[in-house]
Amino acid sequence: MRFACCRREDGPLKPVIGVLCCNEIVDRPIQAVATRFVQPLVRYAGATVLLVPAVADAMDTRALAGRLDGLLLTGSRSNVAGARYGKTDDTDNALDLDRDAVALELAGRMIEAGRPVFGICRGLQELNVLFGGTLTDTLDDGHHRQTDDATAYETLFDHVHDVTLQSGGLLSAVIGQPSISVTSVHRQGIDRLGEGLRVEGRARSDGLVEAFSARPCGGDVLAVQWHPEWDVAESEPSQAFFSLIGRSLKGD
């Protein structure tokens, strides 16, 4: 094989977005992230994806934050530990403490550096906690589909409910309609909204905050409780969400 040493590539480089993994067990401990989170970032955001391991003692978050153009905190089968937001009677067994540690520290460094950070489902909950907010696990299962081990993956996202978008917000502007139907699969939700976060959308039936944004240090912070990656090929609002990520990564 011949190598073109010091070859000069033409054209601009794609922005690099970190996508946080989770700790799971499949015969052995592994780092995992669903492929469905990766593909829309390539297709609609025009980004190159770098998977970030959720291994707290292996991460130099300061060094990594200086190399990434943005960060996506994905959904997960685990929940944010109650100790992270002052809950003292937490009996939740679906935890990923290393994910909590890496997500909160890396997202904080990225935001302080003025780099955009995005969240989906658990990612929204992590960012709310990072901004000083709290979470609740007492959700109305009438529209917030809770997960269980017996739920088949093929039907996990069949449940749909309506979200009213905030007039004048980022999502309302790019989606171009006052409300959308979304898929939600989660056990936790926002109780007290974090300081400085602006509501971008609420569940129509009970007012639960389903999206928020902020720009504390010059970079966009945007998170949604639902799963735009699930139906992105058939959903213009979901495509608009990932296109917005792309523009934010490029500083447009």
VOGU-965443 format. One record per atom (N, C-alpha, C, O): residue in three letters; x, y, z. Coordinates in steps of 0.05 Angstrom, whole numbers, plus 32768, in hexadecimal, padded with zeros to 4 digits. Example, Ala and Ser with C-alpha at 12.3 -4.5 7.8 and 13.67 -1.06 7.14 Angstrom:
ALA81087F8E809C;ALA80F67FA6809C;ALA81087FBE809C;ALA811D7FBE80A9;SER81017FD3808E;SER81117FEB808F;SER81028001809D;SER810C801780A1;
END
This chain:
MET80117FE88000;MET800080008000;MET801280198000;MET8025801A800F;ARG800B802C7FEF;ARG801980467FEE;ARG800A805A7FFF;ARG7FF2805B7FFF;PHE8019806B800D;PHE800E807F801E;PHE8015809B8013;PHE802B80A0800B;ALA800180AC8012;ALA800580C78009;ALA800C80D98021;ALA7FFB80E6802C;CYS802580D88028;CYS802E80E58040;CYS802B8104803D;CYS803181108028;CYS802181108053;CYS801C812D8053;CYS800A8136803D;CYS800D814C8033;ARG7FF781258035;ARG7FE5812C8020;ARG7FD381438029;ARG7FC981428040;ARG7FCE81568018;ARG7FBD816C801F;ARG7FA181668015;ARG7F9C81607FFD;GLU7F8D81678028;GLU7F7181618021;GLU7F64817C801A;GLU7F6781908028;ASP7F54817B8005;ASP7F4581937FFD;ASP7F2A8194800B;ASP7F1F817F8013;GLY7F2081AC800F;GLY7F0581B0801B;GLY7F0781B2803A;GLY7F1A81A98046;PRO7EF281BE8045;PRO7EF181C28063;PRO7EED81A78071;PRO7EE081958066;LEU7EF881A58089;LEU7EF4818D8099;LEU7ED8818E80A6;LEU7ECE81A480AD;LYS7ECC817780AA;LYS7EB2817680B8;LYS7EB7817A80D5;LYS7ECC817280E0;PRO7EA4818780E3;PRO7EA6818A8100;PRO7EA5816F810D;PRO7E97815D8104;VAL7EB2816C8124;VAL7EB381538133;VAL7EA28156814C;VAL7EA68168815C;ILE7E8E8144814E;ILE7E7C81458165;ILE7E81812B8176;ILE7E808115816B;GLY7E85812F818F;GLY7E88811881A1;GLY7E6C810D81A8;GLY7E59811D81AD;VAL7E6980F381A8;VAL7E5080E681B0;VAL7E5680D481C8;VAL7E6680C181C6;LEU7E4A80DA81DE;LEU7E5080CB81F7;LEU7E4580AF81F7;LEU7E2D80AB81F1;CYS7E55809C81FF;CYS7E4D80808201;CYS7E41807B821D;CYS7E3F808D822E;CYS7E3880628220;CYS7E2E8059823A;CYS7E3D803F8242;CYS7E4980328231;ASN7E3C8039825B;ASN7E4780208265;ASN7E32800A8266;ASN7E1D800D8273;GLU7E367FF58257;GLU7E237FDF8256;GLU7E327FC48259;GLU7E4A7FC38255;ILE7E237FB0825F;ILE7E2E7F958262;ILE7E237F83824C;ILE7E0A7F7E824C;VAL7E337F79823A;VAL7E2C7F648227;VAL7E417F4F8228;VAL7E547F4E8219;ASP7E3C7F3C823B;ASP7E507F288243;ASP7E687F348251;ASP7E757F278261;ARG7E6E7F4D824B;ARG7E857F5B8257;ARG7E7F7F798256;ARG7E6E7F818246;PRO7E8C7F898266;PRO7E877FA68265;PRO7E8F7FB2824A;PRO7EA57FAC8240;ILE7E7E7FC2823F;ILE7E837FCF8225;ILE7E7B7FEC8226;ILE7E6C7FF58237;GLN7E857FFB8213;GLN7E7C8017820D;GLN7E68801581F6;GLN7E6E800881E2;ALA7E50802181F9;ALA7E3B801D81E5;ALA7E2D803881DF;ALA7E29804881F1;VAL7E25803B81C6;VAL7E14805081BE;VAL7E04804681A6;VAL7E0F80398194;ALA7DEA804C81A5;ALA7DDA8042818F;ALA7DE180508175;ALA7DE580688174;THR7DE380418160;THR7DEB804B8146;THR7DD88061813C;THR7DE08073812D;ARG7DBF805F8145;ARG7DAB8073813B;ARG7DB2808F8144;ARG7DA880A38138;PHE7DC380938159;PHE7DCB80AE8161;PHE7DE180B8814E;PHE7DE480D0814B;VAL7DF080A68143;VAL7E0880AE8133;VAL7E0080B78116;VAL7E0980CB810C;GLN7DEF80A7810A;GLN7DE980AB80ED;GLN7DDD80C780E7;GLN7DE580D380D3;PRO7DCA80D180F7;PRO7DBF80EC80F0;PRO7DD4810280F3;PRO7DD1811780E5;LEU7DE780FF8104;LEU7DFC81138107;LEU7E0D811580EE;LEU7E17812B80E8;VAL7E1180FF80E1;VAL7E2080FE80C8;VAL7E0F810980B1;VAL7E18811A80A2;ARG7DF680FF80AF;ARG7DE581058098;ARG7DDA81218098;ARG7DD9812F8084;TYR7DD0812A80B0;TYR7DC1814480B1;TYR7DD2815A80BE;TYR7DCD817180B8;ALA7DE5815380D0;ALA7DF5816780DC;ALA7E10816B80CE;ALA7E1E817F80D3;GLY7E17815880BC;GLY7E30815B80AD;GLY7E48815980BF;GLY7E5D816580B9;ALA7E47814880D4;ALA7E5D814780E7;ALA7E6B812C80E6;ALA7E61811880DB;THR7E83812C80F0;THR7E92811380F5;THR7E8E810C8113;THR7E91811D8124;VAL7E8880F28118;VAL7E8180EA8133;VAL7E9980DC8140;VAL7EA680CB8135;LEU7E9F80E48159;LEU7EB380D88169;LEU7EA580CD8183;LEU7E9A80DD8192;LEU7EA680B38187;LEU7E9A80A7819E;LEU7EAB80AC81B7;LEU7EC380A881B6;VAL7E9E80B581CC;VAL7EAC80BC81E5;VAL7EA680A881FA;VAL7E8E80A58202;PRO7EB980998205;PRO7EB480858219;PRO7EAB80918233;PRO7EB680A6823C;ALA7E9880858240;ALA7E8F808E825B;ALA7E9F807F8270;ALA7E9480708280;VAL7EB980848271;VAL7ECB80788284;VAL7ED9808F8293;VAL7EEC809B8288;ALA7ECF809582AA;ALA7ED780AD82B8;ALA7EF580AF82BD;ALA7F0180C582B8;ASP7F02809A82C6;ASP7F1E809C82CC;ASP7F31809A82B4;ASP7F49809A82B6;ALA7F258097829C;ALA7F3580968283;ALA7F3280AF8273;ALA7F3D80B1825D;MET7F2280C2827D;MET7F1C80DA826D;MET7F2A80F38276;MET7F2980FA828E;ASP7F3881008264;ASP7F42811B8269;ASP7F2F812E825C;ASP7F3281358244;THR7F1A8136826A;THR7F058146825E;THR7F0F81618254;THR7F04816C8241;ARG7F22816C8262;ARG7F2D81868259;ARG7F3A8184823E;ARG7F368195822D;ALA7F4A816F823A;ALA7F57816B8220;ALA7F438165820A;ALA7F45817081F4;LEU7F2F81558211;LEU7F1B814D81FD;LEU7F0A816581F5;LEU7F03816881DD;ALA7F0281758208;ALA7EF1818C8202;ALA7EFF81A081EF;ALA7EF281AE81E0;GLY7F1981A081F0;GLY7F2881B281DE;GLY7F2A81A881C1;GLY7F3381B681AF;ARG7F23818E81BD;ARG7F25818281A3;ARG7F0B817D8195;ARG7F0A817A817C;LEU7EF5817D81A4;LEU7EDB81798198;LEU7ECE8193818F;LEU7ED181A8819C;ASP7EBF81928179;ASP7EAF81A98171;ASP7E9481AA817E;ASP7E8781BF817E;GLY7E8B81948189;GLY7E7181928196;GLY7E6E817881A4;GLY7E7F816681A2;LEU7E58817581B3;LEU7E53815D81C3;LEU7E36815681C2;LEU7E25816881C5;LEU7E30813C81BF;LEU7E14813381C2;LEU7E13811F81D9;LEU7E21810B81D9;LEU7E02812481EC;LEU7DFC81128202;LEU7DE3810281FA;LEU7DCD810E81F7;THR7DE680E881F5;THR7DD180D881EA;THR7DBD80CF81FF;THR7DC180D38217;GLY7DA880C281F5;GLY7D9780B38207;GLY7DA5809A8210;GLY7DBA80928206;SER7D99808D8224;SER7DA680768231;SER7D918065823F;SER7D7B806E8245;ARG7D98804C8245;ARG7D86803B8255;ARG7D8A80428273;ARG7D7980398283;SER7D9E8051827A;SER7DA380588296;SER7D978073829D;SER7D908083828B;ASN7D95807982B7;ASN7D8B809282C1;ASN7DA180A282CF;ASN7DB5809682D7;VAL7D9D80BB82D1;VAL7DB080CC82E0;VAL7DAD80C682FE;VAL7D9680C68308;ALA7DC380C2830C;ALA7DC180BC8328;ALA7DB680D38338;ALA7DBD80EA8334;GLY7DA480CC834B;GLY7D9780E1835B;GLY7DAB80F2836B;GLY7DA6810A8370;ALA7DC280E78373;ALA7DD580F68382;ALA7DE0810E8372;ALA7DEA8121837E;ARG7DDE810D8358;ARG7DE781238347;ARG7DD6813C834A;ARG7DDF81528343;TYR7DBD81398353;TYR7DAB81508356;TYR7D9E81518371;TYR7D88815C8374;GLY7DAB81458385;GLY7DA2814983A1;GLY7D8D813683AB;GLY7D82813A83C0;LYS7D888121839B;LYS7D74810D83A4;LYS7D8180F983B7;LYS7D9580EC83AF;THR7D7780F783D0;THR7D8480E683E4;THR7D7980CA83E7;THR7D8580B983F3;ASP7D6180C683DC;ASP7D5480AC83DF;ASP7D53809D83C4;ASP7D3F808F83BE;ASP7D68809E83B5;ASP7D698092839A;ASP7D6D8074839D;ASP7D81806A83A7;THR7D5980658392;THR7D5B80478392;THR7D5C803D8375;THR7D5880258371;ASP7D62804E8363;ASP7D6480468346;ASP7D7C80348341;ASP7D92803A8349;ASN7D76801E8334;ASN7D8C800B832E;ASN7D96800F8311;ASN7DAB8004830A;ALA7D88801E8301;ALA7D90802282E5;ALA7DA2803B82E3;ALA7D9B804F82D7;LEU7DBA803882EE;LEU7DCC804F82EF;LEU7DE6804982DF;LEU7DED803282DB;ASP7DF3805E82D7;ASP7E0D805D82CA;ASP7E1E807482D5;ASP7E1E808A82C9;LEU7E2B806F82EC;LEU7E38808582FA;LEU7E4F809182EA;LEU7E5480A982EC;ASP7E5D808082DB;ASP7E73808B82CA;ASP7E68809D82B4;ASP7E7380B282AD;ARG7E51809582A9;ARG7E4480A68294;ARG7E3D80C182A1;ARG7E4280D68295;ASP7E3280C182B9;ASP7E2B80DA82C6;ASP7E4480EC82C9;ASP7E44810382C2;ALA7E5A80E082D2;ALA7E7380EF82D7;ALA7E7E80FB82BE;ALA7E85811382BD;VAL7E8080EB82A8;VAL7E8C80F58290;VAL7E7981098282;VAL7E83811E8279;ALA7E5F81038282;ALA7E4C81158275;ALA7E4D81318281;ALA7E4F81458273;LEU7E4B8132829C;LEU7E49814C82A9;LEU7E64815B82A7;LEU7E63817482A3;GLU7E7A814E82AA;GLU7E94815C82AA;GLU7E9B8165828D;GLU7EA3817B8289;LEU7E978153827A;LEU7E9E815A825E;LEU7E8C816F8253;LEU7E9581828247;ALA7E71816C8258;ALA7E5E8181824F;ALA7E64819C825B;ALA7E6381B0824E;GLY7E6B819C8275;GLY7E7281B58282;GLY7E8A81C28276;GLY7E8A81DB8272;ARG7E9F81B38270;ARG7EB781BE8263;ARG7EB181C88247;ARG7EBB81DD823F;MET7EA181B98238;MET7E9A81C2821D;MET7E8A81DC821E;MET7E9081EE820E;ILE7E7781DE822F;ILE7E6781F68231;ILE7E78820E8239;ILE7E768224822E;GLU7E8A820A824D;GLU7E9C82208255;GLU7EAF8229823F;GLU7EB78240823E;ALA7EB58216822D;ALA7EC7821D8216;ALA7EB7822981FF;ALA7EC3822F81EA;GLY7E9D822C8202;GLY7E8D823881ED;GLY7E86822481D6;GLY7E7F822D81C0;ARG7E88820A81DC;ARG7E8281F681C8;ARG7E6581ED81CB;ARG7E5B81EB81E2;PRO7E5781E781B5;PRO7E3B81DE81B7;PRO7E3881C281C3;PRO7E4881B181BE;VAL7E2381BF81D4;VAL7E1D81A681E1;VAL7DFF81A081DD;VAL7DEE81B181E1;PHE7DF9818781D6;PHE7DDE817F81D0;PHE7DD7816681E1;PHE7DE8815781E9;GLY7DBD816381E7;GLY7DB4814D81F7;GLY7D9B814181EB;GLY7D89814F81E1;ILE7D99812681ED;ILE7D81811881E6;ILE7D79810681FD;ILE7D8A80F68206;CYS7D6181078207;CYS7D5680F6821D;CYS7D6880F88236;CYS7D67810D8244;ARG7D7880E4823C;ARG7D8A80E68253;ARG7D9C80FE8251;ARG7DA2810B8266;GLY7DA481058239;GLY7DB4811D8235;GLY7DA78136823F;GLY7DB48147824A;LEU7D8D8139823A;LEU7D7E81508244;LEU7D7F81508263;LEU7D838165826F;GLN7D7B8139826F;GLN7D7A8137828C;GLN7D96813D8298;GLN7D97814B82AC;GLU7DAB8134828B;GLU7DC6813A8294;GLU7DCB81588293;GLU7DD6816482A6;LEU7DC48165827D;LEU7DC98181827A;LEU7DB88192828E;LEU7DC181A68298;ASN7DA081898293;ASN7D90819782A7;ASN7D9D819682C2;ASN7D9D81AA82D1;VAL7DA8817E82CA;VAL7DB6817B82E3;VAL7DCF818D82E3;VAL7DD6819982F7;LEU7DDE818D82CC;LEU7DF6819E82CA;LEU7DF081BB82D0;LEU7E0181C982DC;PHE7DD981C582C8;PHE7DD181E082CC;PHE7DC381E582E7;PHE7DB781FA82EC;GLY7DC481D082F8;GLY7DB981D48313;GLY7D9D81CB8316;GLY7D9181D0832B;GLY7D9181BF8302;GLY7D7581B68304;GLY7D72819B8311;GLY7D86818E8318;THR7D5A81928314;THR7D5481788321;THR7D428167830E;THR7D37817182FB;LEU7D40814E8315;LEU7D31813B8305;LEU7D1B812D8316;LEU7D1D812D832E;THR7D0781238308;THR7CF281138316;THR7CF080F88308;THR7CF480F682EF;ASP7CE880E48317;ASP7CE280CA830A;ASP7CC580C3830E;ASP7CBD80AB830B;THR7CB480D68315;THR7C9880D28318;THR7C8980DE8301;THR7C7D80F38303;LEU7C8B80D182EA;LEU7C8080DB82D1;LEU7C6580CE82CB;LEU7C6080B782D4;ASP7C5480DD82BD;ASP7C3A80D282B4;ASP7C3F80C0829C;ASP7C4680CA8287;ASP7C3C80A682A0;ASP7C418094828A;ASP7C2D80958274;ASP7C2E80868261;GLY7C1A80A88276;GLY7C0680AB8261;GLY7C1380B58247;GLY7C0980B08231;HIS7C2A80C38249;HIS7C3780CB8230;HIS7C5580C98232;HIS7C6380CC821D;HIS7C6180C48249;HIS7C7E80C1824B;HIS7C8380A3824E;HIS7C8280988264;ARG7C8980968238;ARG7C8C80798238;ARG7CA480718248;ARG7CBA80788240;GLN7CA08062825D;GLN7CB68059826D;GLN7CC0803E8262;GLN7CB1802F8257;THR7CDA80398266;THR7CE68021825A;THR7CE6800A826F;THR7CE5800F8287;ASP7CE77FF28264;ASP7CEB7FDB8275;ASP7CFA7FC68265;ASP7CFA7FC8824C;ASP7D057FB38272;ASP7D167F9F8264;ASP7D077F8E8251;ASP7D137F82823F;ALA7CED7F8C8254;ALA7CDD7F7B8243;ALA7CD37F89822A;ALA7CC77F7C8218;THR7CD87FA38228;THR7CCF7FB28210;THR7CE07FAB81F8;THR7CF87FAE81F9;ALA7CD37FA281E2;ALA7CE17F9C81CA;ALA7CEC7FB581BD;ALA7CDE7FCA81BC;TYR7D047FB481B3;TYR7D107FCC81A7;TYR7D007FD68190;TYR7CFE7FEF818C;GLU7CF47FC48180;GLU7CE57FCC8168;GLU7CCC7FDD816F;GLU7CC37FED815F;THR7CC27FDA8187;THR7CAA7FE9818F;THR7CAF7FFE81A5;THR7C9D800B81AE;LEU7CC8800181AC;LEU7CCF801381C2;LEU7CC6802F81BD;LEU7CBE803E81CF;PHE7CC8803881A4;PHE7CC28054819D;PHE7CA78057818F;PHE7CA3806B8181;ASP7C9580448193;ASP7C7B80478186;ASP7C6A805D8193;ASP7C5880688186;HIS7C70806381AC;HIS7C5F807681BB;HIS7C66809381B1;HIS7C7D809A81B0;VAL7C5180A281AC;VAL7C5580BE81A1;VAL7C4380D181B2;VAL7C2D80CA81BA;HIS7C4E80E881B7;HIS7C3E80FD81C5;HIS7C46811881B9;HIS7C59811B81AB;ASP7C36812D81C0;ASP7C3A814881B4;ASP7C4A815A81C7;ASP7C47815A81DF;VAL7C5B816A81BA;VAL7C6B817F81C8;VAL7C65819A81BB;VAL7C66819D81A3;THR7C5F81AD81CC;THR7C5A81C981C3;THR7C7581D781C4;THR7C8281D881D9;LEU7C7D81E381AE;LEU7C9781F181AC;LEU7C94820E81B5;LEU7C7F821A81AF;GLN7CA8821881C2;GLN7CA7823381CC;GLN7CAB824781B5;GLN7CBE824681A6;SER7C98825981B3;SER7C99826E819E;SER7CB3827E81A1;SER7CB9828881B7;GLY7CC18282818B;GLY7CDA8291818B;GLY7CF282818193;GLY7D08828D8194;GLY7CEF82678199;GLY7D06825781A1;GLY7D15824C8189;GLY7D0D82508172;LEU7D2C8240818E;LEU7D3D82348179;LEU7D2E821F816A;LEU7D2D821F8151;LEU7D21820C8179;LEU7D1381F6816B;LEU7CFB8200815B;LEU7CF781F78145;SER7CEC82128167;SER7CD5821D8158;SER7CDE822A813E;SER7CD08227812A;ALA7CF48238813E;ALA7CFE82468126;ALA7D0682328111;ALA7D00823680F9;VAL7D15821D8118;VAL7D1F820B8103;VAL7D0A81F680FB;VAL7D0B81ED80E4;ILE7CF881EF810C;ILE7CE381DC8105;ILE7CCC81E980F7;ILE7CC081DD80E5;GLY7CC6820280FE;GLY7CB2821180EF;GLY7C95820980F5;GLY7C84820E80E4;GLN7C8F81FE810C;GLN7C7481F78113;GLN7C7181F98132;GLN7C8581F58140;PRO7C5981FE813C;PRO7C5682038158;PRO7C5781EA816A;PRO7C5C81EC8182;SER7C5281D3815E;SER7C5381BA816E;SER7C5C81A3815C;SER7C5981A48144;ILE7C66818E8169;ILE7C6E8176815B;ILE7C67815E816B;ILE7C63815F8183;SER7C658147815E;SER7C61812D816B;SER7C7C8120816E;SER7C8C811F815B;VAL7C8281158186;VAL7C9C810A818B;VAL7C9A80EF8199;VAL7C8480E781A3;THR7CB080E1819A;THR7CB280C781A8;THR7CC380CB81C1;THR7CD980D681C0;SER7CB880C381D8;SER7CC780C681F1;SER7CC880AB81FF;SER7CB4809D8201;VAL7CE080A38208;VAL7CE4808A8217;VAL7CF78091822E;VAL7D0F8092822A;HIS7CEC80968246;HIS7CFD809E825C;HIS7CEF80998277;HIS7CD780988279;ARG7D008096828B;ARG7CF6809382A6;ARG7CF880AD82B6;ARG7CE980B182C9;GLN7D0B80BE82AF;GLN7D0F80D782BD;GLN7D0780EE82AB;GLN7D0580EC8293;GLY7D00810582B8;GLY7CFA811D82AA;GLY7D02813582BB;GLY7D0B813282D2;ILE7CFF814D82B0;ILE7D07816582BF;ILE7CF3816B82D5;ILE7CDB816C82D0;ASP7CFD817082ED;ASP7CED817A8303;ASP7CF181988305;ASP7CDF81A782FE;ARG7D0881A1830E;ARG7D0F81BD830E;ARG7D2281C382F7;ARG7D3781B682F5;LEU7D1C81D782E6;LEU7D2C81DE82D0;LEU7D4681EB82D9;LEU7D4681FB82EC;GLY7D5D81E482CD;GLY7D7681EF82D4;GLY7D78820D82CF;GLY7D6A821882BE;GLU7D89821A82DE;GLU7D8C823882DC;GLU7D97824082C1;GLU7DAB823582B8;GLY7D8A825382B5;GLY7D93825E829B;GLY7D89824F8283;GLY7D8F8256826C;LEU7D7A82398287;LEU7D6F822A8271;LEU7D5482368267;LEU7D43823D8278;ARG7D518238824D;ARG7D3882428242;ARG7D28822B8236;ARG7D32821B8227;VAL7D0F822A823E;VAL7CFD82158234;VAL7CF882188216;VAL7CF1822D820D;GLU7CFC82028208;GLU7CF8820181EB;GLU7CDE81F181E4;GLU7CD381F581CE;GLY7CD581E181F6;GLY7CBD81D181F1;GLY7CB281C4820A;GLY7CC281BD821B;ARG7C9881C0820B;ARG7C8B81B28221;ARG7C77819D8216;ARG7C6B81A18201;ALA7C7581878226;ALA7C608173821F;ALA7C4581818221;ALA7C3F818E8234;ARG7C34817C820D;ARG7C1B818A820C;ARG7C0881818222;ARG7BF98191822D;SER7C0A8168822B;SER7BF7815D823E;SER7BFC8166825B;SER7BE9816A8269;ASP7C1581678263;ASP7C1A816E827F;ASP7C2F81838283;ASP7C36818A829A;GLY7C3A818F826E;GLY7C4D81A58271;GLY7C69819E8277;GLY7C7981AF827D;LEU7C7081848277;LEU7C8B817C827D;LEU7C9E81898269;LEU7C9981898251;VAL7CB581948273;VAL7CC881A08261;VAL7CD5818A8250;VAL7CE18177825A;GLU7CD2818D8235;GLU7CDC81788222;GLU7CF481828212;GLU7D0081728204;ALA7CFA819C8214;ALA7D1281A68206;ALA7D1A81C18213;ALA7D0981D0821C;PHE7D3481C68212;PHE7D3E81E0821C;PHE7D5781E7820D;PHE7D6381D781FF;SER7D5F82018210;SER7D77820B8203;SER7D84821F8215;SER7D7882298228;ALA7D9D8225820F;ALA7DAC823A821D;ALA7DC48241820C;ALA7DCB823381F9;ARG7DD182578213;ARG7DEA825F8205;ARG7DFB826E8219;ARG7E0082868216;PRO7E048261822F;PRO7E11826F8244;PRO7E2D827A823E;PRO7E36828E824A;CYS7E3C826C822C;CYS7E5782748227;CYS7E5D82778209;CYS7E7482768201;GLY7E48827B81F9;GLY7E4C827F81DD;GLY7E46826781CB;GLY7E43826A81B3;GLY7E44824F81D7;GLY7E3D823881C7;GLY7E21822F81CE;GLY7E18823181E5;ASP7E12822481BB;ASP7DF7821B81BF;ASP7DF6820381D2;ASP7E0681F181D0;VAL7DE3820381E4;VAL7DDB81EC81F3;VAL7DBE81E781EC;VAL7DAD81F881EF;LEU7DB881CF81E2;LEU7D9D81C881D9;LEU7D9881AB81E0;LEU7DA8819981D9;ALA7D8181A581EC;ALA7D7A818A81F4;ALA7D5D818581F1;ALA7D4C819681F5;VAL7D56816C81EA;VAL7D3A816381E8;VAL7D36814981F7;VAL7D49813981F9;GLN7D1E81468202;GLN7D18812E8211;GLN7D11811681FF;GLN7D1480FF8206;TRP7D07811D81E7;TRP7CFE810881D5;TRP7D1680FD81C4;TRP7D2D810481C9;HIS7D0F80EB81B1;HIS7D2480DD81A1;HIS7D2280E58184;HIS7D1680D68174;PRO7D2D80FC817B;PRO7D2C8103815F;PRO7D3C80F1814D;PRO7D3780F08135;GLU7D4F80E28158;GLU7D5F80D08148;GLU7D5080B7813F;GLU7D5880AA812C;TRP7D3A80B1814D;TRP7D2C80988147;TRP7D1D8099812C;TRP7D1F8086811D;ASP7D1080AF8126;ASP7D0080B1810E;ASP7D0A80C580FA;ASP7CFB80D080EA;VAL7D2480CB80FC;VAL7D2F80E280EE;VAL7D2B80E080CF;VAL7D2880F580C2;ALA7D2C80C880C4;ALA7D2A80C680A7;ALA7D0E80CD809D;ALA7D0A80D58086;GLU7CF980CB80AF;GLU7CDE80D180A7;GLU7CD380EB80B3;GLU7CBD80F280AD;SER7CE380F880C3;SER7CD9810F80D2;SER7CE8812880CC;SER7D00812A80D1;GLU7CDB813C80C0;GLU7CE8815580BA;GLU7CF0816480D3;GLU7D06817080D4;PRO7CE0816480E9;PRO7CE981718102;PRO7D028165810D;PRO7D1481738117;SER7D04814A810B;SER7D1C813D8115;SER7D3481448104;SER7D4A8148810E;GLN7D31814580EA;GLN7D47814E80D8;GLN7D4F816A80DE;GLN7D67817180DD;ALA7D3B817B80E4;ALA7D42819780EB;ALA7D5281998104;ALA7D6481AA8106;PHE7D4D81888118;PHE7D5C81878130;PHE7D798181812B;PHE7D8B818F8135;PHE7D7F816D811B;PHE7D9B81658115;PHE7DA8817A8102;PHE7DC0817E8104;SER7D99818680F1;SER7DA4819B80E0;SER7DAC81B380F1;SER7DC181C080EB;LEU7D9C81B98105;LEU7DA381CE8118;LEU7DBD81C88127;LEU7DCD81DA812C;ILE7DC181AF812E;ILE7DDA81A6813A;ILE7DF281AD8128;ILE7E0681B88130;GLY7DEE81A6810E;GLY7E0381AB80FA;GLY7E0B81C880F8;GLY7E2281CF80F7;ARG7DF681D980F7;ARG7DFC81F680F5;ARG7E0A8200810E;ARG7E1C8211810D;SER7E0281F68125;SER7E0E81FF813E;SER7E2B81F6813F;SER7E3C82058149;LEU7E3181DE8136;LEU7E4D81D48136;LEU7E5F81E68125;LEU7E7681EA812B;LYS7E5381F0810F;LYS7E63820080FD;LYS7E62821E8104;LYS7E70822E80F8;GLY7E5382258119;GLY7E5282408122;GLY7E4182528111;GLY7E44826A8111;ASP7E2E82468102;ASP7E1C825580F0;ASP7E0582628101;ASP7DF5827080F5;
END
